[in-house]
Amino acid sequence: MVTILDRTNLIPATADEKRVRHPEKAHKPDTEVLRKPEWIRVKAPTSKGYHETRDLVRSHKLVTVCEEAGCPNIGECWDKKHATFMIMGEICTRACAFCNVATGKPNALDLEEPENVAKAVRQMGLQHVVITSVDRDDLADGGAEHFEKVIWAIRAASPQTTIEILTPDFLKKPGALERVVAAKPDVFNHNMETVPGNYLTVRPGARYFHSVRLLQRVKELDPTMFTKSGIMVGLGEERNEVLQLMDDLRSADVDFLTIGQYLQPTRKHHKVERFVTPEEFKSYEDIAYTKGFLMVSSSPLTRSSHHAGDDFARLKAAREKLLVRV
């Protein structure tokens, strides 16, 4: 997926190069890096589509999460020209132990970004687009209005495009969630990331039950809206904790669950405690379906926005099948 970050209003390149990407992690000791098993390895991308996308990224001086996070699916997604747009800048106000997005004081919002994103969606002829963002705790609404404007702009420029959003938790931002839901995205995704016992070490700026409640609130506001959430495994969680998380998400009526293997970006990040086997991922998938999820994607290489367009079509079909059965 071509993940395009807002590069407007960034500090000059010379200063940007000198800025420490993760100042909060600089003092931490290096963590052990486990050797990847065969099932998590992928071949180096060589397809024509991949190189065309790479040339597009280079020529427009774009920064991609795909490259910076070392996503194992980069070859497949870039070959298909899948697109995720990361709005509101590239500097996050949080410092999660698993994430490679830069931490610090963000820049001002680009007021032209909604129209620019919509223009890109139209020019690329996207049938489905994912809109995500950094956490913007510095903004009074957490960036809700900006999400709203981006959704509206895409609807106006490319009415046939379905829109999936992957949002922050809008913690301590009253009314923010309501604004975003009112803008009518087709899929509302908010990732839990990990089990509650890991939050203090893996996701210290967030609150587990706030995130569960956020997803539940989406359904209360609009029962027809698809909801989605994802977690990483290999962070030291126990199997029973993953199963309890599934129950918590089903209590919030979440439709779609993704489960993928955590891969640490650098030695300063949280270490991979273990590599979960493909058989375990399949077991999680089978159990999640028995718990009532309409869609489950569970594999070592599963990522939240991977195959998002195809999965949305399957999600709609699953709901229609369920309604017919009822």
C-alpha positions in Angstrom: 0.0 0.0 0.0 1.4 3.4 -0.9 1.2 5.2 2.4 1.5 9.0 1.8 2.5 11.2 4.6 1.9 15.0 4.8 5.2 16.6 4.2 3.9 20.2 4.3 5.2 22.7 6.8 7.9 20.3 8.0 11.1 21.8 9.5 13.9 22.2 6.9 15.6 19.1 5.6 18.9 19.8 7.3 17.2 20.2 10.7 14.9 17.2 10.0 17.9 15.0 9.4 19.5 16.0 12.7 16.3 15.5 14.8 16.3 12.4 16.8 13.4 10.2 15.6 12.6 8.7 19.0 14.2 10.9 21.7 12.2 9.1 24.4 13.9 5.8 23.4 17.5 7.0 22.9 18.6 6.2 26.4 17.1 2.7 26.4 19.4 -0.3 26.0 19.3 -2.3 22.8 16.8 -5.2 22.8 17.6 -8.7 21.6 16.5 -9.3 18.0 15.3 -12.8 17.3 16.0 -14.5 14.1 12.9 -14.6 11.8 11.5 -18.0 11.1 10.9 -19.0 7.5 7.1 -18.2 7.6 7.7 -14.5 8.3 10.2 -14.0 5.5 9.3 -12.7 2.1 11.2 -12.4 -1.2 12.6 -9.1 -2.3 10.1 -7.2 -4.5 10.9 -7.2 -8.2 7.6 -6.8 -10.1 7.0 -4.0 -12.6 4.1 -2.6 -10.5 6.4 -2.4 -7.5 9.0 -0.5 -9.3 6.4 1.9 -10.9 5.1 2.6 -7.4 8.6 3.1 -6.0 9.4 5.5 -8.8 6.2 7.4 -8.0 7.2 7.7 -4.4 10.7 8.8 -5.2 9.7 11.4 -7.9 7.2 13.0 -5.5 9.6 12.9 -2.6 7.0 11.0 -0.5 7.8 9.3 2.8 6.0 5.9 3.3 5.2 4.0 6.4 5.7 0.9 4.2 9.4 1.6 4.0 10.0 3.2 7.3 8.4 0.4 9.2 9.9 -2.3 7.0 6.5 -3.8 6.2 6.9 -7.3 4.8 3.9 -6.8 2.5 5.5 -3.9 0.6 6.2 -5.9 -2.6 2.6 -7.2 -2.8 0.9 -3.9 -1.9 3.1 -1.7 -4.1 2.6 -4.0 -7.0 -1.2 -3.5 -6.7 -0.9 0.3 -6.0 -3.0 0.0 -2.9 -3.1 3.3 -1.0 -3.3 4.5 2.6 -3.1 8.2 3.4 -1.6 9.2 6.7 -2.9 12.7 7.5 -2.1 15.4 10.0 1.7 15.2 9.6 4.3 12.6 10.4 5.1 13.5 14.0 3.1 11.8 16.8 2.4 13.1 20.3 2.7 9.6 21.8 5.6 7.2 22.2 4.3 3.7 21.9 7.0 1.0 22.4 6.1 -0.8 19.2 5.8 2.1 16.7 8.4 3.6 14.4 6.5 6.9 13.7 8.5 9.9 14.9 7.6 11.3 18.3 7.7 15.0 19.2 5.9 18.3 18.8 3.7 18.2 15.6 3.5 20.9 13.0 0.4 22.9 12.2 -2.3 21.2 10.2 -2.2 21.6 6.5 -5.5 23.2 5.6 -5.2 22.2 2.0 -4.6 18.5 2.9 -8.3 17.4 2.6 -8.5 18.6 -1.0 -5.1 17.3 -1.9 -5.9 13.8 -0.5 -9.2 13.8 -2.4 -7.5 14.9 -5.6 -5.0 12.0 -5.2 -7.8 9.5 -4.6 -9.5 10.6 -7.8 -6.4 10.7 -9.9 -5.4 7.2 -8.7 -8.9 5.9 -9.4 -9.1 4.2 -6.0 -12.1 2.0 -5.3 -11.3 1.8 -1.6 -9.0 4.1 0.4 -7.7 3.9 4.0 -7.2 7.2 5.9 -5.1 7.0 9.1 -3.2 9.5 11.2 -0.7 10.1 13.9 -2.1 10.8 17.4 -2.7 14.6 17.8 -3.2 15.0 21.5 -2.1 18.7 21.0 -5.4 19.5 19.2 -8.5 20.3 21.1 -10.5 17.7 19.1 -7.6 15.2 18.5 -7.9 15.9 14.8 -11.6 14.9 14.5 -12.5 17.9 12.3 -9.6 17.2 10.0 -10.8 13.6 9.5 -14.3 14.9 8.9 -13.0 17.3 6.2 -10.9 14.6 4.5 -13.9 12.3 4.3 -16.2 15.0 2.9 -13.6 16.0 0.3 -13.2 12.4 -0.9 -16.9 12.0 -1.1 -17.2 15.1 -3.3 -14.2 14.3 -5.6 -14.7 10.5 -5.9 -18.2 9.4 -4.8 -17.7 5.8 -5.8 -14.7 5.3 -3.5 -15.4 3.6 -0.2 -13.6 5.0 2.8 -12.0 3.2 5.7 -10.6 5.3 8.6 -8.1 4.1 11.1 -8.3 6.6 13.9 -6.5 7.4 17.2 -8.5 6.9 20.4 -9.5 10.6 20.8 -8.7 10.2 24.6 -10.1 13.1 26.6 -11.5 14.8 23.5 -15.3 15.1 24.2 -17.4 15.1 21.0 -14.6 14.1 18.7 -15.7 10.6 17.9 -19.3 11.8 17.2 -18.0 14.2 14.6 -16.0 11.5 12.8 -18.9 9.0 12.8 -21.3 11.7 11.5 -19.1 12.1 8.4 -20.1 8.5 7.5 -17.0 6.6 6.7 -17.8 3.1 5.4 -15.5 1.3 7.9 -14.4 2.7 11.3 -11.1 1.0 12.4 -9.4 1.6 15.8 -6.7 -0.8 16.7 -6.4 -2.2 20.2 -2.8 -3.2 19.3 -2.3 -5.6 22.3 -3.9 -7.2 25.3 -4.7 -5.1 28.4 -1.8 -6.5 30.5 0.7 -5.0 28.0 -0.7 -1.5 27.9 1.7 0.1 30.5 4.7 -1.1 28.6 3.6 -1.3 25.0 0.9 1.4 24.7 1.3 3.6 27.8 -0.5 6.7 26.4 -3.7 4.8 25.8 -6.4 3.1 28.0 -7.6 -0.4 27.0 -11.2 0.0 28.1 -11.5 3.5 26.6 -10.6 1.9 23.2 -13.2 -0.8 23.7 -15.8 1.7 24.6 -14.9 3.9 21.6 -15.6 1.0 19.2 -18.8 0.3 21.1 -19.9 3.9 20.9 -19.5 3.9 17.1 -22.1 1.2 16.8 -24.4 3.1 19.2 -24.1 6.1 17.0 -24.5 4.2 13.7 -25.4 0.5 13.9 -25.0 0.1 10.1 -21.3 1.2 10.2 -18.7 -1.5 10.0 -16.2 -1.5 12.8 -12.8 -3.1 12.8 -9.9 -3.5 15.2 -6.5 -5.2 15.2 -3.8 -6.6 17.5 -0.2 -7.7 17.2 0.9 -10.9 18.9 4.4 -11.9 19.9 4.6 -9.1 22.6 4.5 -11.5 25.5 0.7 -12.0 25.7 -0.9 -15.2 26.8 -3.4 -17.1 24.7 -6.2 -16.7 27.2 -5.6 -12.9 27.1 -6.1 -12.9 23.4 -9.3 -14.8 23.7 -10.6 -12.4 26.4 -9.8 -9.5 24.1 -11.9 -11.2 21.4 -14.8 -11.3 23.9 -14.3 -7.7 24.8 -14.5 -6.7 21.2 -17.5 -8.8 20.5 -19.2 -7.2 23.5 -18.7 -3.9 21.6 -20.2 -5.5 18.5 -16.9 -5.2 16.4 -17.3 -6.8 13.0 -13.8 -7.4 11.8 -10.7 -8.5 13.7 -7.1 -8.6 12.4 -4.2 -10.4 14.1 -0.6 -10.2 12.9 2.9 -10.8 14.1 4.7 -7.9 15.8 8.0 -7.1 14.2 10.2 -4.6 16.1 11.4 -1.6 14.0 14.7 -1.0 15.8 16.7 -2.4 18.7 15.3 0.5 20.9 11.7 -0.7 20.5 9.9 -3.4 22.4 11.5 -6.7 21.6 9.7 -9.6 19.9 9.1 -12.1 22.7 8.4 -14.9 20.3 7.2 -15.7 16.7 3.7 -17.1 16.7 3.3 -20.0 14.4 1.0 -20.1 11.4 -1.0 -22.9 13.1 -1.6 -20.7 16.1 -2.8 -17.9 13.9 -5.2 -20.3 12.2 -6.5 -21.4 15.6 -7.1 -17.7 16.6 -9.0 -17.2 13.3 -11.2 -20.3 13.9 -12.0 -19.2 17.5 -12.7 -15.6 16.5 -15.3 -16.8 13.9 -17.0 -18.9 16.5 -17.3 -15.8 18.7 -19.3 -14.0 16.0 -16.9 -11.8 14.0 -18.1 -11.3 10.5 -14.5 -11.1 9.2 -11.2 -12.3 10.6 -7.7 -12.0 9.1 -5.1 -13.8 11.2 -1.7 -14.7 9.9 2.0 -13.7 10.5 1.9 -11.1 7.7 -1.6 -9.7 8.4 -1.5 -5.9 8.8 -4.5 -3.6 9.6 -4.8 -2.1 6.1 -3.5 -5.1 4.1 -6.1 -6.2 1.5 -8.5 -3.5 2.9 -10.4 -3.1 -0.3 -10.9 -6.9 -0.9 -11.7 -7.4 2.7 -14.4 -4.7 2.6 -16.2 -6.5 -0.2 -16.1 -9.7 1.8 -17.3 -7.9 4.9 -20.3 -6.6 3.1 -21.0 -10.1 1.7 -20.8 -11.6 5.1 -23.3 -9.2 6.6 -25.7 -9.7 3.7 -25.5 -13.5 4.2 -26.1 -13.1 7.9 -29.2 -10.9 7.3 -30.6 -13.4 4.8 -30.2 -16.2 7.4 -31.9 -14.1 10.1 
